Amino acid sequence: MEVEIHKALHREASPYDSHPSPQERIRWVEALGATDASGVDERPAWSLFRSREEIERRMTGVVRRMLEDQLGIFLPSESAG
C-alpha cells in the first residue's frame, strides 16, 4: 500500500490530466505558506451562510425536482406528509 501511495504522489503529470501533479500542487501550497495551521478558522463552513435552513430547504427542492423531471421519482416534501 505504501509503495502505491508513493507512486501516486510522485508520478509525473500526463497531458490528459485535468489537474497538476500532486507534487506540483503540494509545492504551490507550501509556497503560499498555507501549511501553517496556527491561524486556522475552526468554525463550521455553515457559519459562512446567513440561513442554513433556507439553503437546505431550497437545495432539497432542487433535488426533488431533478429526481422527478429526470427519473420520474416523486419525493413528497415533509410538509406535504
mmCIF file of the N, C-alpha and C atoms, coordinates in Angstrom:
data_MODEL
# 
_entry.id   MODEL 
# 
loop_
_atom_site.group_PDB 
_atom_site.id 
_atom_site.type_symbol 
_atom_site.label_atom_id 
_atom_site.label_alt_id 
_atom_site.label_comp_id 
_atom_site.label_asym_id 
_atom_site.label_entity_id 
_atom_site.label_seq_id 
_atom_site.pdbx_PDB_ins_code 
_atom_site.Cartn_x 
_atom_site.Cartn_y 
_atom_site.Cartn_z 
_atom_site.occupancy 
_atom_site.B_iso_or_equiv 
_atom_site.pdbx_formal_charge 
_atom_site.auth_seq_id 
_atom_site.auth_comp_id 
_atom_site.auth_asym_id 
_atom_site.auth_atom_id 
_atom_site.pdbx_PDB_model_num 
ATOM 1   N N  . MET A 1 1  ? 0.824   -1.188 0.000   1.00 0.00 ? 1  MET A N  1 
ATOM 2   C CA . MET A 1 1  ? 0.000   0.000  0.000   1.00 0.00 ? 1  MET A CA 1 
ATOM 3   C C  . MET A 1 1  ? 0.870   1.255  0.000   1.00 0.00 ? 1  MET A C  1 
ATOM 4   N N  . GLU A 1 2  ? 1.912   1.269  0.825   1.00 0.00 ? 2  GLU A N  1 
ATOM 5   C CA . GLU A 1 2  ? 2.790   2.436  0.892   1.00 0.00 ? 2  GLU A CA 1 
ATOM 6   C C  . GLU A 1 2  ? 3.472   2.701  -0.441  1.00 0.00 ? 2  GLU A C  1 
ATOM 7   N N  . VAL A 1 3  ? 3.853   1.642  -1.144  1.00 0.00 ? 3  VAL A N  1 
ATOM 8   C CA . VAL A 1 3  ? 4.502   1.793  -2.450  1.00 0.00 ? 3  VAL A CA 1 
ATOM 9   C C  . VAL A 1 3  ? 3.541   2.444  -3.439  1.00 0.00 ? 3  VAL A C  1 
ATOM 10  N N  . GLU A 1 4  ? 2.289   2.012  -3.446  1.00 0.00 ? 4  GLU A N  1 
ATOM 11  C CA . GLU A 1 4  ? 1.294   2.568  -4.364  1.00 0.00 ? 4  GLU A CA 1 
ATOM 12  C C  . GLU A 1 4  ? 1.003   4.035  -4.047  1.00 0.00 ? 4  GLU A C  1 
ATOM 13  N N  . ILE A 1 5  ? 0.935   4.366  -2.764  1.00 0.00 ? 5  ILE A N  1 
ATOM 14  C CA . ILE A 1 5  ? 0.715   5.762  -2.367  1.00 0.00 ? 5  ILE A CA 1 
ATOM 15  C C  . ILE A 1 5  ? 1.885   6.617  -2.827  1.00 0.00 ? 5  ILE A C  1 
ATOM 16  N N  . HIS A 1 6  ? 3.106   6.129  -2.610  1.00 0.00 ? 6  HIS A N  1 
ATOM 17  C CA . HIS A 1 6  ? 4.300   6.857  -3.030  1.00 0.00 ? 6  HIS A CA 1 
ATOM 18  C C  . HIS A 1 6  ? 4.286   7.068  -4.546  1.00 0.00 ? 6  HIS A C  1 
ATOM 19  N N  . LYS A 1 7  ? 3.943   6.038  -5.299  1.00 0.00 ? 7  LYS A N  1 
ATOM 20  C CA . LYS A 1 7  ? 3.897   6.152  -6.761  1.00 0.00 ? 7  LYS A CA 1 
ATOM 21  C C  . LYS A 1 7  ? 2.845   7.181  -7.192  1.00 0.00 ? 7  LYS A C  1 
ATOM 22  N N  . ALA A 1 8  ? 1.689   7.159  -6.555  1.00 0.00 ? 8  ALA A N  1 
ATOM 23  C CA . ALA A 1 8  ? 0.618   8.094  -6.915  1.00 0.00 ? 8  ALA A CA 1 
ATOM 24  C C  . ALA A 1 8  ? 1.012   9.542  -6.611  1.00 0.00 ? 8  ALA A C  1 
ATOM 25  N N  . LEU A 1 9  ? 1.667   9.754  -5.475  1.00 0.00 ? 9  LEU A N  1 
ATOM 26  C CA . LEU A 1 9  ? 2.052   11.111 -5.088  1.00 0.00 ? 9  LEU A CA 1 
ATOM 27  C C  . LEU A 1 9  ? 3.212   11.660 -5.906  1.00 0.00 ? 9  LEU A C  1 
ATOM 28  N N  . HIS A 1 10 ? 4.053   10.796 -6.422  1.00 0.00 ? 10 HIS A N  1 
ATOM 29  C CA . HIS A 1 10 ? 5.258   11.243 -7.113  1.00 0.00 ? 10 HIS A CA 1 
ATOM 30  C C  . HIS A 1 10 ? 5.223   11.046 -8.622  1.00 0.00 ? 10 HIS A C  1 
ATOM 31  N N  . ARG A 1 11 ? 4.096   10.663 -9.160  1.00 0.00 ? 11 ARG A N  1 
ATOM 32  C CA . ARG A 1 11 ? 4.026   10.452 -10.609 1.00 0.00 ? 11 ARG A CA 1 
ATOM 33  C C  . ARG A 1 11 ? 4.065   11.789 -11.333 1.00 0.00 ? 11 ARG A C  1 
ATOM 34  N N  . GLU A 1 12 ? 4.545   11.735 -12.575 1.00 0.00 ? 12 GLU A N  1 
ATOM 35  C CA . GLU A 1 12 ? 4.562   12.921 -13.418 1.00 0.00 ? 12 GLU A CA 1 
ATOM 36  C C  . GLU A 1 12 ? 3.163   13.158 -13.973 1.00 0.00 ? 12 GLU A C  1 
ATOM 37  N N  . ALA A 1 13 ? 2.859   14.412 -14.223 1.00 0.00 ? 13 ALA A N  1 
ATOM 38  C CA . ALA A 1 13 ? 1.559   14.744 -14.807 1.00 0.00 ? 13 ALA A CA 1 
ATOM 39  C C  . ALA A 1 13 ? 1.513   14.275 -16.258 1.00 0.00 ? 13 ALA A C  1 
ATOM 40  N N  . SER A 1 14 ? 0.341   13.898 -16.679 1.00 0.00 ? 14 SER A N  1 
ATOM 41  C CA . SER A 1 14 ? 0.102   13.464 -18.051 1.00 0.00 ? 14 SER A CA 1 
ATOM 42  C C  . SER A 1 14 ? -0.584  14.607 -18.797 1.00 0.00 ? 14 SER A C  1 
ATOM 43  N N  . PRO A 1 15 ? -0.427  14.675 -20.109 1.00 0.00 ? 15 PRO A N  1 
ATOM 44  C CA . PRO A 1 15 ? -1.157  15.696 -20.874 1.00 0.00 ? 15 PRO A CA 1 
ATOM 45  C C  . PRO A 1 15 ? -2.673  15.539 -20.744 1.00 0.00 ? 15 PRO A C  1 
ATOM 46  N N  . TYR A 1 16 ? -3.116  14.366 -20.311 1.00 0.00 ? 16 TYR A N  1 
ATOM 47  C CA . TYR A 1 16 ? -4.542  14.096 -20.173 1.00 0.00 ? 16 TYR A CA 1 
ATOM 48  C C  . TYR A 1 16 ? -5.081  14.414 -18.776 1.00 0.00 ? 16 TYR A C  1 
ATOM 49  N N  . ASP A 1 17 ? -4.215  14.790 -17.858 1.00 0.00 ? 17 ASP A N  1 
ATOM 50  C CA . ASP A 1 17 ? -4.647  15.129 -16.505 1.00 0.00 ? 17 ASP A CA 1 
ATOM 51  C C  . ASP A 1 17 ? -5.424  16.446 -16.511 1.00 0.00 ? 17 ASP A C  1 
ATOM 52  N N  . SER A 1 18 ? -6.452  16.492 -15.697 1.00 0.00 ? 18 SER A N  1 
ATOM 53  C CA . SER A 1 18 ? -7.213  17.736 -15.579 1.00 0.00 ? 18 SER A CA 1 
ATOM 54  C C  . SER A 1 18 ? -6.637  18.650 -14.500 1.00 0.00 ? 18 SER A C  1 
ATOM 55  N N  . HIS A 1 19 ? -5.684  18.130 -13.710 1.00 0.00 ? 19 HIS A N  1 
ATOM 56  C CA . HIS A 1 19 ? -5.080  18.900 -12.627 1.00 0.00 ? 19 HIS A CA 1 
ATOM 57  C C  . HIS A 1 19 ? -3.566  18.703 -12.672 1.00 0.00 ? 19 HIS A C  1 
ATOM 58  N N  . PRO A 1 20 ? -2.832  19.617 -12.051 1.00 0.00 ? 20 PRO A N  1 
ATOM 59  C CA . PRO A 1 20 ? -1.377  19.427 -11.940 1.00 0.00 ? 20 PRO A CA 1 
ATOM 60  C C  . PRO A 1 20 ? -1.060  18.184 -11.105 1.00 0.00 ? 20 PRO A C  1 
ATOM 61  N N  . SER A 1 21 ? 0.171   17.730 -11.199 1.00 0.00 ? 21 SER A N  1 
ATOM 62  C CA . SER A 1 21 ? 0.577   16.555 -10.420 1.00 0.00 ? 21 SER A CA 1 
ATOM 63  C C  . SER A 1 21 ? 0.465   16.840 -8.928  1.00 0.00 ? 21 SER A C  1 
ATOM 64  N N  . PRO A 1 22 ? 0.330   15.801 -8.113  1.00 0.00 ? 22 PRO A N  1 
ATOM 65  C CA . PRO A 1 22 ? 0.253   16.019 -6.661  1.00 0.00 ? 22 PRO A CA 1 
ATOM 66  C C  . PRO A 1 22 ? 1.455   16.794 -6.119  1.00 0.00 ? 22 PRO A C  1 
ATOM 67  N N  . GLN A 1 23 ? 2.657   16.468 -6.576  1.00 0.00 ? 23 GLN A N  1 
ATOM 68  C CA . GLN A 1 23 ? 3.842   17.164 -6.077  1.00 0.00 ? 23 GLN A CA 1 
ATOM 69  C C  . GLN A 1 23 ? 3.820   18.645 -6.434  1.00 0.00 ? 23 GLN A C  1 
ATOM 70  N N  . GLU A 1 24 ? 3.340   18.960 -7.638  1.00 0.00 ? 24 GLU A N  1 
ATOM 71  C CA . GLU A 1 24 ? 3.250   20.361 -8.040  1.00 0.00 ? 24 GLU A CA 1 
ATOM 72  C C  . GLU A 1 24 ? 2.248   21.110 -7.175  1.00 0.00 ? 24 GLU A C  1 
ATOM 73  N N  . ARG A 1 25 ? 1.118   20.492 -6.885  1.00 0.00 ? 25 ARG A N  1 
ATOM 74  C CA . ARG A 1 25 ? 0.116   21.129 -6.020  1.00 0.00 ? 25 ARG A CA 1 
ATOM 75  C C  . ARG A 1 25 ? 0.662   21.327 -4.610  1.00 0.00 ? 25 ARG A C  1 
ATOM 76  N N  . ILE A 1 26 ? 1.385   20.335 -4.114  1.00 0.00 ? 26 ILE A N  1 
ATOM 77  C CA . ILE A 1 26 ? 1.980   20.451 -2.767  1.00 0.00 ? 26 ILE A CA 1 
ATOM 78  C C  . ILE A 1 26 ? 2.987   21.599 -2.741  1.00 0.00 ? 26 ILE A C  1 
ATOM 79  N N  . ARG A 1 27 ? 3.814   21.718 -3.784  1.00 0.00 ? 27 ARG A N  1 
ATOM 80  C CA . ARG A 1 27 ? 4.781   22.827 -3.845  1.00 0.00 ? 27 ARG A CA 1 
ATOM 81  C C  . ARG A 1 27 ? 4.073   24.179 -3.846  1.00 0.00 ? 27 ARG A C  1 
ATOM 82  N N  . TRP A 1 28 ? 2.975   24.288 -4.570  1.00 0.00 ? 28 TRP A N  1 
ATOM 83  C CA . TRP A 1 28 ? 2.236   25.548 -4.621  1.00 0.00 ? 28 TRP A CA 1 
ATOM 84  C C  . TRP A 1 28 ? 1.664   25.911 -3.253  1.00 0.00 ? 28 TRP A C  1 
ATOM 85  N N  . VAL A 1 29 ? 1.127   24.932 -2.558  1.00 0.00 ? 29 VAL A N  1 
ATOM 86  C CA . VAL A 1 29 ? 0.569   25.190 -1.228  1.00 0.00 ? 29 VAL A CA 1 
ATOM 87  C C  . VAL A 1 29 ? 1.674   25.618 -0.275  1.00 0.00 ? 29 VAL A C  1 
ATOM 88  N N  . GLU A 1 30 ? 2.810   24.933 -0.350  1.00 0.00 ? 30 GLU A N  1 
ATOM 89  C CA . GLU A 1 30 ? 3.934   25.312 0.507   1.00 0.00 ? 30 GLU A CA 1 
ATOM 90  C C  . GLU A 1 30 ? 4.423   26.714 0.190   1.00 0.00 ? 30 GLU A C  1 
ATOM 91  N N  . ALA A 1 31 ? 4.444   27.090 -1.095  1.00 0.00 ? 31 ALA A N  1 
ATOM 92  C CA . ALA A 1 31 ? 4.891   28.430 -1.493  1.00 0.00 ? 31 ALA A CA 1 
ATOM 93  C C  . ALA A 1 31 ? 3.945   29.509 -0.975  1.00 0.00 ? 31 ALA A C  1 
ATOM 94  N N  . LEU A 1 32 ? 2.683   29.168 -0.810  1.00 0.00 ? 32 LEU A N  1 
ATOM 95  C CA . LEU A 1 32 ? 1.714   30.121 -0.266  1.00 0.00 ? 32 LEU A CA 1 
ATOM 96  C C  . LEU A 1 32 ? 1.834   30.276 1.244   1.00 0.00 ? 32 LEU A C  1 
ATOM 97  N N  . GLY A 1 33 ? 2.592   29.406 1.863   1.00 0.00 ? 33 GLY A N  1 
ATOM 98  C CA . GLY A 1 33 ? 2.698   29.426 3.316   1.00 0.00 ? 33 GLY A CA 1 
ATOM 99  C C  . GLY A 1 33 ? 1.446   28.894 3.981   1.00 0.00 ? 33 GLY A C  1 
ATOM 100 N N  . ALA A 1 34 ? 0.687   28.109 3.245   1.00 0.00 ? 34 ALA A N  1 
ATOM 101 C CA . ALA A 1 34 ? -0.595  27.609 3.747   1.00 0.00 ? 34 ALA A CA 1 
ATOM 102 C C  . ALA A 1 34 ? -0.455  26.357 4.596   1.00 0.00 ? 34 ALA A C  1 
ATOM 103 N N  . THR A 1 35 ? 0.758   25.954 4.895   1.00 0.00 ? 35 THR A N  1 
ATOM 104 C CA . THR A 1 35 ? 0.935   24.739 5.689   1.00 0.00 ? 35 THR A CA 1 
ATOM 105 C C  . THR A 1 35 ? 0.958   25.015 7.185   1.00 0.00 ? 35 THR A C  1 
ATOM 106 N N  . ASP A 1 36 ? 0.997   26.296 7.555   1.00 0.00 ? 36 ASP A N  1 
ATOM 107 C CA . ASP A 1 36 ? 0.963   26.662 8.968   1.00 0.00 ? 36 ASP A CA 1 
ATOM 108 C C  . ASP A 1 36 ? -0.492  26.748 9.410   1.00 0.00 ? 36 ASP A C  1 
ATOM 109 N N  . ALA A 1 37 ? -0.916  25.835 10.242  1.00 0.00 ? 37 ALA A N  1 
ATOM 110 C CA . ALA A 1 37 ? -2.318  25.770 10.657  1.00 0.00 ? 37 ALA A CA 1 
ATOM 111 C C  . ALA A 1 37 ? -2.607  26.622 11.887  1.00 0.00 ? 37 ALA A C  1 
ATOM 112 N N  . SER A 1 38 ? -1.670  27.453 12.321  1.00 0.00 ? 38 SER A N  1 
ATOM 113 C CA . SER A 1 38 ? -1.880  28.223 13.558  1.00 0.00 ? 38 SER A CA 1 
ATOM 114 C C  . SER A 1 38 ? -3.034  29.212 13.432  1.00 0.00 ? 38 SER A C  1 
ATOM 115 N N  . GLY A 1 39 ? -3.320  29.702 12.223  1.00 0.00 ? 39 GLY A N  1 
ATOM 116 C CA . GLY A 1 39 ? -4.396  30.661 12.057  1.00 0.00 ? 39 GLY A CA 1 
ATOM 117 C C  . GLY A 1 39 ? -5.651  30.052 11.457  1.00 0.00 ? 39 GLY A C  1 
ATOM 118 N N  . VAL A 1 40 ? -5.798  28.754 11.599  1.00 0.00 ? 40 VAL A N  1 
ATOM 119 C CA . VAL A 1 40 ? -6.943  28.069 11.002  1.00 0.00 ? 40 VAL A CA 1 
ATOM 120 C C  . VAL A 1 40 ? -8.225  28.449 11.727  1.00 0.00 ? 40 VAL A C  1 
ATOM 121 N N  . ASP A 1 41 ? -9.229  28.765 10.952  1.00 0.00 ? 41 ASP A N  1 
ATOM 122 C CA . ASP A 1 41 ? -10.543 29.090 11.498  1.00 0.00 ? 41 ASP A CA 1 
ATOM 123 C C  . ASP A 1 41 ? -11.296 27.780 11.701  1.00 0.00 ? 41 ASP A C  1 
ATOM 124 N N  . GLU A 1 42 ? -11.642 27.471 12.914  1.00 0.00 ? 42 GLU A N  1 
ATOM 125 C CA . GLU A 1 42 ? -12.279 26.187 13.237  1.00 0.00 ? 42 GLU A CA 1 
ATOM 126 C C  . GLU A 1 42 ? -13.805 26.221 13.116  1.00 0.00 ? 42 GLU A C  1 
ATOM 127 N N  . ARG A 1 43 ? -14.353 27.365 12.724  1.00 0.00 ? 43 ARG A N  1 
ATOM 128 C CA . ARG A 1 43 ? -15.810 27.432 12.606  1.00 0.00 ? 43 ARG A CA 1 
ATOM 129 C C  . ARG A 1 43 ? -16.292 26.530 11.475  1.00 0.00 ? 43 ARG A C  1 
ATOM 130 N N  . PRO A 1 44 ? -17.487 25.965 11.612  1.00 0.00 ? 44 PRO A N  1 
ATOM 131 C CA . PRO A 1 44 ? -18.012 25.126 10.538  1.00 0.00 ? 44 PRO A CA 1 
ATOM 132 C C  . PRO A 1 44 ? -18.305 25.953 9.288   1.00 0.00 ? 44 PRO A C  1 
ATOM 133 N N  . ALA A 1 45 ? -18.247 25.314 8.125   1.00 0.00 ? 45 ALA A N  1 
ATOM 134 C CA . ALA A 1 45 ? -18.490 26.014 6.860   1.00 0.00 ? 45 ALA A CA 1 
ATOM 135 C C  . ALA A 1 45 ? -19.870 26.664 6.845   1.00 0.00 ? 45 ALA A C  1 
ATOM 136 N N  . TRP A 1 46 ? -20.841 26.052 7.513   1.00 0.00 ? 46 TRP A N  1 
ATOM 137 C CA . TRP A 1 46 ? -22.190 26.630 7.537   1.00 0.00 ? 46 TRP A CA 1 
ATOM 138 C C  . TRP A 1 46 ? -22.195 28.031 8.129   1.00 0.00 ? 46 TRP A C  1 
ATOM 139 N N  . SER A 1 47 ? -21.208 28.386 8.923   1.00 0.00 ? 47 SER A N  1 
ATOM 140 C CA . SER A 1 47 ? -21.184 29.721 9.526   1.00 0.00 ? 47 SER A CA 1 
ATOM 141 C C  . SER A 1 47 ? -20.964 30.818 8.474   1.00 0.00 ? 47 SER A C  1 
ATOM 142 N N  . LEU A 1 48 ? -20.593 30.439 7.256   1.00 0.00 ? 48 LEU A N  1 
ATOM 143 C CA . LEU A 1 48 ? -20.421 31.407 6.178   1.00 0.00 ? 48 LEU A CA 1 
ATOM 144 C C  . LEU A 1 48 ? -21.754 31.869 5.593   1.00 0.00 ? 48 LEU A C  1 
ATOM 145 N N  . PHE A 1 49 ? -22.820 31.155 5.909   1.00 0.00 ? 49 PHE A N  1 
ATOM 146 C CA . PHE A 1 49 ? -24.129 31.447 5.337   1.00 0.00 ? 49 PHE A CA 1 
ATOM 147 C C  . PHE A 1 49 ? -25.058 32.044 6.388   1.00 0.00 ? 49 PHE A C  1 
ATOM 148 N N  . ARG A 1 50 ? -25.965 32.905 5.937   1.00 0.00 ? 50 ARG A N  1 
ATOM 149 C CA . ARG A 1 50 ? -26.908 33.529 6.866   1.00 0.00 ? 50 ARG A CA 1 
ATOM 150 C C  . ARG A 1 50 ? -27.983 32.557 7.324   1.00 0.00 ? 50 ARG A C  1 
ATOM 151 N N  . SER A 1 51 ? -28.467 31.711 6.412   1.00 0.00 ? 51 SER A N  1 
ATOM 152 C CA . SER A 1 51 ? -29.593 30.852 6.756   1.00 0.00 ? 51 SER A CA 1 
ATOM 153 C C  . SER A 1 51 ? -29.391 29.433 6.235   1.00 0.00 ? 51 SER A C  1 
ATOM 154 N N  . ARG A 1 52 ? -28.831 28.603 7.072   1.00 0.00 ? 52 ARG A N  1 
ATOM 155 C CA . ARG A 1 52 ? -28.617 27.207 6.695   1.00 0.00 ? 52 ARG A CA 1 
ATOM 156 C C  . ARG A 1 52 ? -29.935 26.537 6.341   1.00 0.00 ? 52 ARG A C  1 
ATOM 157 N N  . GLU A 1 53 ? -30.956 26.771 7.137   1.00 0.00 ? 53 GLU A N  1 
ATOM 158 C CA . GLU A 1 53 ? -32.246 26.110 6.918   1.00 0.00 ? 53 GLU A CA 1 
ATOM 159 C C  . GLU A 1 53 ? -32.831 26.471 5.556   1.00 0.00 ? 53 GLU A C  1 
ATOM 160 N N  . GLU A 1 54 ? -32.740 27.741 5.176   1.00 0.00 ? 54 GLU A N  1 
ATOM 161 C CA . GLU A 1 54 ? -33.260 28.192 3.883   1.00 0.00 ? 54 GLU A CA 1 
ATOM 162 C C  . GLU A 1 54 ? -32.492 27.540 2.725   1.00 0.00 ? 54 GLU A C  1 
ATOM 163 N N  . ILE A 1 55 ? -31.177 27.487 2.840   1.00 0.00 ? 55 ILE A N  1 
ATOM 164 C CA . ILE A 1 55 ? -30.354 26.858 1.797   1.00 0.00 ? 55 ILE A CA 1 
ATOM 165 C C  . ILE A 1 55 ? -30.694 25.378 1.679   1.00 0.00 ? 55 ILE A C  1 
ATOM 166 N N  . GLU A 1 56 ? -30.782 24.689 2.809   1.00 0.00 ? 56 GLU A N  1 
ATOM 167 C CA . GLU A 1 56 ? -31.121 23.261 2.774   1.00 0.00 ? 56 GLU A CA 1 
ATOM 168 C C  . GLU A 1 56 ? -32.502 23.031 2.172   1.00 0.00 ? 56 GLU A C  1 
ATOM 169 N N  . ARG A 1 57 ? -33.469 23.882 2.525   1.00 0.00 ? 57 ARG A N  1 
ATOM 170 C CA . ARG A 1 57 ? -34.822 23.735 2.004   1.00 0.00 ? 57 ARG A CA 1 
ATOM 171 C C  . ARG A 1 57 ? -34.837 23.931 0.489   1.00 0.00 ? 57 ARG A C  1 
ATOM 172 N N  . ARG A 1 58 ? -34.176 24.982 0.022   1.00 0.00 ? 58 ARG A N  1 
ATOM 173 C CA . ARG A 1 58 ? -34.158 25.268 -1.418  1.00 0.00 ? 58 ARG A CA 1 
ATOM 174 C C  . ARG A 1 58 ? -33.415 24.186 -2.194  1.00 0.00 ? 58 ARG A C  1 
ATOM 175 N N  . MET A 1 59 ? -32.272 23.745 -1.697  1.00 0.00 ? 59 MET A N  1 
ATOM 176 C CA . MET A 1 59 ? -31.499 22.721 -2.409  1.00 0.00 ? 59 MET A CA 1 
ATOM 177 C C  . MET A 1 59 ? -32.217 21.381 -2.412  1.00 0.00 ? 59 MET A C  1 
ATOM 178 N N  . THR A 1 60 ? -32.920 21.068 -1.328  1.00 0.00 ? 60 THR A N  1 
ATOM 179 C CA . THR A 1 60 ? -33.715 19.844 -1.299  1.00 0.00 ? 60 THR A CA 1 
ATOM 180 C C  . THR A 1 60 ? -34.817 19.922 -2.347  1.00 0.00 ? 60 THR A C  1 
ATOM 181 N N  . GLY A 1 61 ? -35.413 21.099 -2.514  1.00 0.00 ? 61 GLY A N  1 
ATOM 182 C CA . GLY A 1 61 ? -36.414 21.291 -3.553  1.00 0.00 ? 61 GLY A CA 1 
ATOM 183 C C  . GLY A 1 61 ? -35.833 21.073 -4.944  1.00 0.00 ? 61 GLY A C  1 
ATOM 184 N N  . VAL A 1 62 ? -34.620 21.569 -5.166  1.00 0.00 ? 62 VAL A N  1 
ATOM 185 C CA . VAL A 1 62 ? -33.946 21.370 -6.455  1.00 0.00 ? 62 VAL A CA 1 
ATOM 186 C C  . VAL A 1 62 ? -33.738 19.882 -6.717  1.00 0.00 ? 62 VAL A C  1 
ATOM 187 N N  . VAL A 1 63 ? -33.259 19.169 -5.718  1.00 0.00 ? 63 VAL A N  1 
ATOM 188 C CA . VAL A 1 63 ? -33.024 17.727 -5.874  1.00 0.00 ? 63 VAL A CA 1 
ATOM 189 C C  . VAL A 1 63 ? -34.336 16.990 -6.136  1.00 0.00 ? 63 VAL A C  1 
ATOM 190 N N  . ARG A 1 64 ? -35.383 17.342 -5.407  1.00 0.00 ? 64 ARG A N  1 
ATOM 191 C CA . ARG A 1 64 ? -36.700 16.714 -5.635  1.00 0.00 ? 64 ARG A CA 1 
ATOM 192 C C  . ARG A 1 64 ? -37.169 16.923 -7.075  1.00 0.00 ? 64 ARG A C  1 
ATOM 193 N N  . ARG A 1 65 ? -37.056 18.176 -7.559  1.00 0.00 ? 65 ARG A N  1 
ATOM 194 C CA . ARG A 1 65 ? -37.487 18.466 -8.940  1.00 0.00 ? 65 ARG A CA 1 
ATOM 195 C C  . ARG A 1 65 ? -36.657 17.697 -9.951  1.00 0.00 ? 65 ARG A C  1 
ATOM 196 N N  . MET A 1 66 ? -35.356 17.635 -9.747  1.00 0.00 ? 66 MET A N  1 
ATOM 197 C CA . MET A 1 66 ? -34.484 16.912 -10.674 1.00 0.00 ? 66 MET A CA 1 
ATOM 198 C C  . MET A 1 66 ? -34.821 15.423 -10.691 1.00 0.00 ? 66 MET A C  1 
ATOM 199 N N  . LEU A 1 67 ? -35.054 14.842 -9.521  1.00 0.00 ? 67 LEU A N  1 
ATOM 200 C CA . LEU A 1 67 ? -35.427 13.428 -9.456  1.00 0.00 ? 67 LEU A CA 1 
ATOM 201 C C  . LEU A 1 67 ? -36.722 13.167 -10.216 1.00 0.00 ? 67 LEU A C  1 
ATOM 202 N N  . GLU A 1 68 ? -37.681 14.067 -10.037 1.00 0.00 ? 68 GLU A N  1 
ATOM 203 C CA . GLU A 1 68 ? -38.962 13.872 -10.709 1.00 0.00 ? 68 GLU A CA 1 
ATOM 204 C C  . GLU A 1 68 ? -38.831 14.099 -12.214 1.00 0.00 ? 68 GLU A C  1 
ATOM 205 N N  . ASP A 1 69 ? -38.175 15.181 -12.606 1.00 0.00 ? 69 ASP A N  1 
ATOM 206 C CA . ASP A 1 69 ? -38.052 15.512 -14.027 1.00 0.00 ? 69 ASP A CA 1 
ATOM 207 C C  . ASP A 1 69 ? -37.204 14.500 -14.794 1.00 0.00 ? 69 ASP A C  1 
ATOM 208 N N  . GLN A 1 70 ? -36.107 14.074 -14.215 1.00 0.00 ? 70 GLN A N  1 
ATOM 209 C CA . GLN A 1 70 ? -35.156 13.240 -14.940 1.00 0.00 ? 70 GLN A CA 1 
ATOM 210 C C  . GLN A 1 70 ? -35.379 11.745 -14.759 1.00 0.00 ? 70 GLN A C  1 
ATOM 211 N N  . LEU A 1 71 ? -35.927 11.351 -13.611 1.00 0.00 ? 71 LEU A N  1 
ATOM 212 C CA . LEU A 1 71 ? -36.068 9.911  -13.330 1.00 0.00 ? 71 LEU A CA 1 
ATOM 213 C C  . LEU A 1 71 ? -37.492 9.485  -13.037 1.00 0.00 ? 71 LEU A C  1 
ATOM 214 N N  . GLY A 1 72 ? -38.397 10.444 -12.962 1.00 0.00 ? 72 GLY A N  1 
ATOM 215 C CA . GLY A 1 72 ? -39.780 10.099 -12.670 1.00 0.00 ? 72 GLY A CA 1 
ATOM 216 C C  . GLY A 1 72 ? -40.018 9.666  -11.233 1.00 0.00 ? 72 GLY A C  1 
ATOM 217 N N  . ILE A 1 73 ? -39.110 10.050 -10.346 1.00 0.00 ? 73 ILE A N  1 
ATOM 218 C CA . ILE A 1 73 ? -39.218 9.685  -8.927  1.00 0.00 ? 73 ILE A CA 1 
ATOM 219 C C  . ILE A 1 73 ? -39.782 10.881 -8.169  1.00 0.00 ? 73 ILE A C  1 
ATOM 220 N N  . PHE A 1 74 ? -40.916 10.695 -7.530  1.00 0.00 ? 74 PHE A N  1 
ATOM 221 C CA . PHE A 1 74 ? -41.536 11.772 -6.761  1.00 0.00 ? 74 PHE A CA 1 
ATOM 222 C C  . PHE A 1 74 ? -41.273 11.558 -5.282  1.00 0.00 ? 74 PHE A C  1 
ATOM 223 N N  . LEU A 1 75 ? -40.664 12.540 -4.660  1.00 0.00 ? 75 LEU A N  1 
ATOM 224 C CA . LEU A 1 75 ? -40.425 12.525 -3.221  1.00 0.00 ? 75 LEU A CA 1 
ATOM 225 C C  . LEU A 1 75 ? -41.221 13.673 -2.619  1.00 0.00 ? 75 LEU A C  1 
ATOM 226 N N  . PRO A 1 76 ? -42.271 13.375 -1.864  1.00 0.00 ? 76 PRO A N  1 
ATOM 227 C CA . PRO A 1 76 ? -43.058 14.455 -1.271  1.00 0.00 ? 76 PRO A CA 1 
ATOM 228 C C  . PRO A 1 76 ? -42.236 15.196 -0.215  1.00 0.00 ? 76 PRO A C  1 
ATOM 229 N N  . SER A 1 77 ? -42.515 16.461 -0.069  1.00 0.00 ? 77 SER A N  1 
ATOM 230 C CA . SER A 1 77 ? -41.833 17.234 0.968   1.00 0.00 ? 77 SER A CA 1 
ATOM 231 C C  . SER A 1 77 ? -42.400 16.831 2.322   1.00 0.00 ? 77 SER A C  1 
ATOM 232 N N  . GLU A 1 78 ? -41.656 17.137 3.366   1.00 0.00 ? 78 GLU A N  1 
ATOM 233 C CA . GLU A 1 78 ? -42.123 16.784 4.717   1.00 0.00 ? 78 GLU A CA 1 
ATOM 234 C C  . GLU A 1 78 ? -43.423 17.504 5.032   1.00 0.00 ? 78 GLU A C  1 
ATOM 235 N N  . SER A 1 79 ? -43.557 18.728 4.544   1.00 0.00 ? 79 SER A N  1 
ATOM 236 C CA . SER A 1 79 ? -44.768 19.496 4.833   1.00 0.00 ? 79 SER A CA 1 
ATOM 237 C C  . SER A 1 79 ? -45.979 18.939 4.093   1.00 0.00 ? 79 SER A C  1 
ATOM 238 N N  . ALA A 1 80 ? -45.748 18.136 3.039   1.00 0.00 ? 80 ALA A N  1 
ATOM 239 C CA . ALA A 1 80 ? -46.859 17.536 2.280   1.00 0.00 ? 80 ALA A CA 1 
ATOM 240 C C  . ALA A 1 80 ? -47.385 16.286 2.971   1.00 0.00 ? 80 ALA A C  1 
ATOM 241 N N  . GLY A 1 81 ? -46.649 15.770 3.945   1.00 0.00 ? 81 GLY A N  1 
ATOM 242 C CA . GLY A 1 81 ? -46.973 14.497 4.549   1.00 0.00 ? 81 GLY A CA 1 
ATOM 243 C C  . GLY A 1 81 ? -48.012 14.561 5.578   1.00 0.00 ? 81 GLY A C  1 
# 
